[in-house]
Amino acid sequence: MNWFTSLLSSTLGRKLLMALTGLFLILFLIVHLIGNLQLLKHDGGEAFNVYAQFMTSNPLIKIVSYVNYILILLHIFWAIMLSRHNRAARGDERYAVNKNSSDWTSRNMGILGTFIFIFLVIHLKGFWYEMHWGGISVENYDGKEVKNLFAVVDRAYDQWWYVAIYTFSMLALAFHLWHGFASAFQTLGLNHVKYNPVIRFVGRTFAIVVPVLFALIPVWMFLT
């Protein structure tokens, strides 16, 4: 176990954990987006409510959800540790760093991550907390009672300030993914002159399309 402890306490080990947890969270974003897109169906929220019921009642999905929460915390924790280590390693030289040597997103991953974390706290309070402990009405679909989570979402997206926070947070997520996607593959050693352009293209496409689709949902619901 000494090698494992040494790995986790090393900069390389922390970067590996950041990369692995980051890639898992990227997969989570895809699944979460597919579910959220059900909100755009003109069916009174039935598709979204049925989807939410499945995601919150399936034992396997619930286990994956708990793993996801743990990985989010680990991702944040190791990000803080890496930032502190990098600042300590640079010392006063950080003020002399040429800002043109790296892009804006790579220099501000910590700030972007902080914005995203604040949004997650607000988001979980508004939806996850309400889902478990809020007074939510129930809909009946083919004889099966399902929590009307669509109504909770609909009320939230009817408030301009929440839509504004959501949209701004998706912008922060886009910048975070812009650097983080390709960086994760590079950290894992998947770095080859032949495949780097493909990874960079897929990563930047993902960093644009996914946050835009996420932001589109509350904006569309607010306007309509």
C-alpha positions in Angstrom: 0.0 0.0 0.0 3.0 2.3 0.3 3.2 2.8 -3.4 -0.5 3.7 -3.5 -0.1 6.2 -0.7 2.9 7.7 -2.4 1.0 8.0 -5.7 -1.9 9.8 -4.1 0.5 12.2 -2.3 2.4 13.0 -5.4 1.6 15.6 -8.0 1.3 12.9 -10.7 -1.1 10.9 -8.6 -3.3 14.0 -7.9 -3.3 14.8 -11.6 -4.3 11.2 -12.4 -7.2 11.4 -9.9 -8.3 14.7 -11.4 -8.2 13.3 -14.9 -10.1 10.1 -14.0 -12.8 11.8 -11.9 -13.1 14.5 -14.6 -13.7 12.0 -17.3 -16.4 10.2 -15.2 -18.1 13.5 -14.6 -18.0 14.2 -18.3 -20.0 10.9 -18.8 -22.4 12.0 -16.1 -23.0 15.3 -18.0 -24.1 13.3 -21.1 -26.6 11.2 -19.1 -27.8 14.2 -17.2 -28.3 16.2 -20.4 -30.3 13.4 -22.0 -32.6 13.5 -19.1 -33.0 17.2 -19.0 -33.8 17.4 -22.7 -37.1 15.5 -21.8 -38.2 18.9 -20.3 -38.6 20.3 -23.8 -41.3 17.8 -24.8 -44.8 19.2 -24.9 -46.4 16.5 -22.8 -47.0 18.4 -19.5 -43.8 17.0 -18.0 -44.7 13.3 -18.3 -41.5 12.2 -20.1 -39.3 14.1 -17.6 -41.2 12.8 -14.5 -41.0 9.2 -15.7 -37.3 9.6 -16.5 -36.7 11.1 -13.0 -38.7 8.3 -11.3 -36.5 5.7 -13.0 -33.2 7.5 -12.2 -34.2 7.9 -8.5 -35.6 4.4 -7.9 -33.3 2.1 -9.9 -30.8 0.6 -7.4 -27.9 0.5 -9.9 -28.5 4.2 -10.9 -28.7 5.2 -7.2 -25.3 3.6 -6.5 -23.8 5.3 -9.5 -25.3 8.6 -8.2 -23.6 8.2 -4.8 -20.3 7.4 -6.5 -20.8 10.5 -8.6 -21.3 12.7 -5.5 -18.1 11.3 -4.0 -16.1 11.8 -7.2 -17.3 15.4 -7.4 -16.0 16.0 -3.9 -12.7 14.2 -4.7 -12.4 16.3 -7.9 -12.8 19.5 -5.9 -10.5 18.3 -3.1 -7.6 17.3 -5.5 -8.1 20.5 -7.5 -7.5 22.5 -4.3 -4.5 20.4 -3.4 -3.0 20.9 -6.8 -3.6 24.6 -6.8 -1.9 25.0 -3.4 1.0 22.8 -4.5 1.5 24.8 -7.7 1.4 28.1 -5.9 3.9 26.9 -3.3 6.2 25.6 -6.0 6.1 28.8 -8.0 6.5 31.1 -5.0 7.1 34.7 -6.0 7.9 33.6 -9.5 4.2 33.4 -10.2 4.1 37.2 -10.6 6.7 37.0 -13.4 4.9 34.3 -15.4 4.2 35.3 -19.0 0.5 35.1 -19.3 0.8 34.4 -23.0 2.5 31.0 -22.2 -0.9 29.4 -21.5 -4.5 30.1 -22.5 -6.9 31.9 -20.2 -8.9 28.7 -19.3 -5.8 26.8 -18.1 -4.8 29.7 -15.8 -8.2 30.1 -14.3 -9.5 26.5 -13.9 -9.7 27.1 -10.1 -11.9 30.1 -10.5 -14.1 28.4 -13.1 -14.4 25.4 -10.8 -15.4 27.6 -7.9 -18.3 29.1 -9.9 -19.4 25.7 -10.9 -19.3 24.4 -7.3 -21.4 27.4 -6.1 -23.9 26.6 -8.9 -24.0 23.0 -7.8 -24.9 23.9 -4.2 -27.7 26.2 -5.4 -28.9 23.5 -8.0 -28.9 20.7 -5.4 -30.8 22.8 -2.9 -33.4 23.7 -5.5 -33.9 20.2 -7.0 -32.2 17.3 -5.2 -33.2 18.6 -1.7 -36.8 19.3 -2.9 -37.0 15.9 -4.5 -36.2 14.1 -1.2 -37.7 16.4 1.4 -39.9 19.0 -0.4 -43.7 18.9 -0.6 -44.0 17.7 -4.2 -47.3 16.9 -5.8 -47.8 13.5 -7.4 -49.0 12.6 -11.0 -50.6 9.4 -12.0 -49.4 7.8 -15.3 -51.1 4.5 -16.3 -51.9 3.8 -12.7 -48.4 4.5 -11.4 -47.9 7.4 -9.0 -44.8 9.6 -9.9 -43.5 12.7 -8.2 -44.1 15.8 -10.3 -40.5 17.0 -10.5 -41.4 18.8 -13.7 -43.4 21.3 -11.6 -40.4 22.0 -9.4 -38.2 22.7 -12.5 -40.9 24.7 -14.1 -41.2 27.0 -11.1 -37.4 27.5 -10.9 -37.1 28.3 -14.6 -39.9 30.8 -14.3 -37.5 33.1 -12.3 -35.2 35.3 -14.4 -32.5 35.4 -11.8 -32.2 31.6 -11.6 -32.1 31.3 -15.4 -29.4 34.0 -15.4 -27.3 32.1 -12.8 -27.8 28.9 -14.7 -26.7 30.3 -18.0 -23.7 32.0 -16.5 -22.7 28.8 -14.8 -22.9 26.9 -18.1 -20.6 29.5 -19.6 -18.1 28.7 -16.8 -18.6 25.0 -17.4 -17.8 25.5 -21.1 -14.5 27.2 -20.3 -13.7 24.6 -17.7 -14.3 21.8 -20.2 -12.5 23.6 -23.0 -9.2 23.0 -21.2 -10.1 20.0 -18.9 -11.3 17.6 -21.6 -8.0 17.4 -23.6 -6.0 17.9 -20.4 -7.4 14.7 -18.9 -6.4 12.6 -21.9 -2.9 14.1 -21.8 -2.5 13.3 -18.1 -3.5 9.7 -18.7 -0.7 9.4 -21.3 -3.1 9.4 -24.3 -0.9 12.0 -26.0 0.1 11.4 -29.6 0.7 13.8 -32.5 -1.6 11.7 -34.6 -4.6 11.7 -32.2 -4.2 15.0 -30.4 -6.0 17.1 -33.0 -9.0 14.6 -32.9 -9.1 14.7 -29.1 -8.8 18.5 -29.1 -11.6 18.8 -31.7 -13.9 16.4 -29.8 -13.2 18.1 -26.5 -13.8 21.6 -27.8 -17.0 20.5 -29.6 -18.2 18.9 -26.3 -17.3 22.0 -24.4 -19.5 24.1 -26.6 -22.4 21.8 -27.5 -23.2 20.3 -24.0 -23.2 23.6 -22.0 -25.2 25.3 -24.8 -27.8 22.6 -24.7 -28.0 22.7 -20.9 -28.4 26.5 -21.0 -31.0 26.3 -23.8 -33.4 24.4 -21.6 -34.1 27.0 -18.8 -33.9 29.9 -21.3 -36.5 28.2 -23.6 -38.8 27.3 -20.7 -38.5 30.9 -19.3 -39.4 32.4 -22.7 -42.2 30.0 -23.5 
